Amino acid sequence: MWAYGHDAVNPQVWIRAHPKDNKIVARVEGENGHAVTATVETPAAFADGEWHFLSLVREGNAVRLTVDDARATTTGYARM
């Protein structure tokens, strides 16, 4: 999933699945290329034919990515 901007100058949000590595990566890029990234990795594969719950929440400079019960929170500068 990719939303908003189309280059390093415009704010954008994206979420990528890496099924081979059992991880989901989310990145929130703000003004002037400042960004925060959150990665959730699990020992089990997400590409297992089952439905999974994914949530990406931005609160101030923190980004929280949750996939099922696995969670990653990161902070940085991503002013939108």
C-alpha positions as CSV (number, residue, x, y, z in Angstrom):
1,M,0.0,0.0,0.0
2,W,1.3,3.4,-0.9
3,A,-0.4,6.7,-0.3
4,Y,0.2,10.4,-1.1
5,G,3.6,11.6,-2.3
6,H,5.6,10.3,-5.2
7,D,9.2,11.4,-4.5
8,A,11.5,12.1,-1.6
9,V,10.2,15.7,-1.3
10,N,6.5,15.0,-0.8
11,P,5.1,13.3,2.3
12,Q,4.1,9.7,1.8
13,V,3.1,6.6,3.7
14,W,3.8,3.0,2.6
15,I,3.5,-0.5,3.9
16,R,5.3,-3.4,2.3
17,A,5.1,-7.2,2.9
18,H,8.3,-9.3,2.7
19,P,6.8,-12.8,2.8
20,K,10.2,-14.5,2.3
21,D,11.6,-12.8,5.4
22,N,8.4,-13.0,7.5
23,K,8.2,-9.3,8.0
24,I,6.0,-6.3,7.3
25,V,7.6,-2.8,6.9
26,A,5.8,0.5,7.3
27,R,7.4,3.9,6.5
28,V,6.0,7.4,7.1
29,E,7.9,10.1,5.2
30,G,7.3,13.7,6.2
31,E,8.5,17.0,4.8
32,N,11.9,17.3,3.2
33,G,12.5,13.5,3.3
34,H,12.5,13.1,7.1
35,A,11.1,9.6,7.9
36,V,10.4,7.0,10.5
37,T,10.2,3.2,9.7
38,A,8.6,0.4,11.8
39,T,9.3,-3.3,11.0
40,V,7.4,-6.3,12.4
41,E,9.1,-9.6,12.1
42,T,7.7,-12.9,13.3
43,P,9.0,-16.5,13.2
44,A,5.9,-17.7,11.4
45,A,5.0,-16.7,7.8
46,F,2.4,-14.1,7.1
47,A,1.8,-15.7,3.7
48,D,0.0,-18.7,5.2
49,G,-3.4,-18.4,3.5
50,E,-5.0,-16.9,6.6
51,W,-6.4,-13.4,7.3
52,H,-4.2,-11.1,9.4
53,F,-4.9,-7.8,11.3
54,L,-2.6,-4.9,10.4
55,S,-2.7,-1.5,12.0
56,L,-0.5,1.6,11.3
57,V,-0.9,4.5,13.7
58,R,1.0,7.8,13.8
59,E,0.9,9.8,17.0
60,G,3.1,12.9,16.9
61,N,6.6,11.6,15.9
62,A,5.8,8.0,16.9
63,V,4.7,5.3,14.4
64,R,3.2,2.1,15.7
65,L,2.8,-0.9,13.4
66,T,0.8,-3.9,14.6
67,V,0.4,-7.2,12.8
68,D,-1.8,-9.7,14.7
69,D,-0.2,-9.6,18.2
70,A,3.3,-8.5,17.0
71,R,4.0,-4.8,17.4
72,A,6.8,-2.4,16.5
73,T,6.9,1.3,17.6
74,T,9.5,3.7,16.4
75,T,10.0,7.4,16.9
76,G,11.7,10.0,14.7
77,Y,11.0,13.2,12.8
78,A,8.2,12.8,10.2
79,R,6.3,16.0,10.3
80,M,3.5,15.9,7.8
